[in-house]
């Protein structure tokens, strides 16, 4: 039986979304009923569409009786997570041919690596890339050649962008194929120590680079639980990729077998001609709630508080930060994966992984079981574990107990009785805080503000020993409209060092932190942002700020705050292509609405 609070929140989302969801479903159902569009192409259209194919594929495409799958790929070999995708189209084409079907690469999308752009000008394009990816995916699928979609993407903005783009073709069956995480390198504690030592000037840049290289060392997803791996959790708990497939390492027999199984499932869904397998039907209000529950229960990335709202909107569903906050009150935190603990995603997977997480949440009535996935009715199928028998995937009963309760626990014995995210409200507006990695002693901070207009300004103050005291760093003018809402990941080491020195510190910003936000309390995504005259832009150094993650408050205690004049900060976008995105920045919605232009 579903938890009463989860059911109440789901019902209010259904009611809130009734009109927009109805419009969306009418659109995809109409498109589904019109049949395979490829059969309606002219001979000239079709000839262009398969001119580059081999003879066997041309024959199948000309007959039009067998499915043709379109691949939307975010492959590039700069992203370690996406390097494994290099050979996927050839591999998947062979699988499809074996199953009497065809596959074509329908299109490619950009794929930024936030790890490369952190602290650089290019980071200003990161959030904007999500909606550009969605547009690129839609262009790829616009040729009316395809009966279903395979999505190759893993990292930060890429999976949300692919899903948003796919939902515009929600009458098609779709599947996501993960590439898997790289094998574990040095421990996360060791990596964090190396970064702190460099920030304090104790080690050289060469020593820092060696530590980073020992951590990020091979093809595959980074092994910490940031946005990329939160995306993989999300696609699995929403039933959009195969059970147990999220955290299988690249270039293994199991990885290849899961890829083949995914193509088999997708082709079966296409050939069934059953509308329940349309992506837009699968991504329902209950499916979205399951995604939020998974995020909260595992202490996932704060970036998903933006992306889930934007994904839901693309399916005609209206989600708010209050939904996240209210669900967080009843969803226990049952996983500790770095930065919320020392383990990485490989350890998480070995300890029971998603099968155990979904099982214990279902048993406690915290997930909707009555949803449709790519495997059909029922989320129970996602408690199963894939096994490799004679190079084929066979699903067996998954783990019913945690393999390591320092990493994953049952809902009856959680790390915390509430989820890893909290919404803050007060006279500064609304913000989000990730609490899962923050010591409860720091859940309530009330100190004087020090205002910085850039992370470089704050880092300079830290390096000149001006910040050895209790304070709350306030960084306004980092929001969507100002500069595209870059992550402020470079602040994490210095704030962590100050906290370790015994000072009570916190961060308040209308920008973003990394999806692997750490141990310092950070009120992020403050809305309204400073560029839209939000009160965060009026805070002065010396104002007293209250950040309370227990009561959910974020306030400036100065009585004259609202009466102060608005100010502005110049933004020079004349590098790294940022000027090309000026018009798009002007279209971005506020953070509570997903910070997108679609």
Buried (B, 14 or more C-beta within 10 A) or exposed (E): EBBEBBBEBBEBBBEBBEEBBEEBBEBBBEBBEEEBBBEEBEEEEBEEBBEEBEEEBBEBBEEEEBBBBBBBBBBBEEBBBBBBBBEBBEBBBEBBBEBEBBBBBBBBBBBBBBBEBBBEBBBBBBBBBBBBBBBBBBBBBEBBBBBBBBBBBBBBBBBBBBBBBBBBBBBBBBBBBBBBBBBBBBBBEBBBBBBBBBBBEEBEEEEBEBBBEEBBBEBBBBBBBBBBBBBBBBBBBBBBBBBBBBBBBBBEEBBBBBBBBBBBBBBBBBBEEBBEBBBBBBBBBBBBBBBBBBBBBBBBBBBBBBBBBBBBBBBBBBBBBBBBBBBBBBBBBBBBBBBBBBBBBBBBBEBBBBBBBBBBBBBBBBBBBEBBBBBBEBBBBBBBBBEBEEEEBEBEEBBEEBBEBEBBBBBEEBBBEBBBBBBBBBBBBBBBBBBBBBEEEBBBBBBBBBBBBBBEEBBEBBEEEEBEEBBBBBBBBBBBBBBBBBBBBBBBBBBBBBBEEEBBBBBBBBBBBBBBBBBBBBBBBBBBBBBBEBBBBBBBEEBEBBBBBEEBBBBBBBEEBEEEEEEEBEBEBEEBEBEEBEEBBEEBBBBBBBBBBB
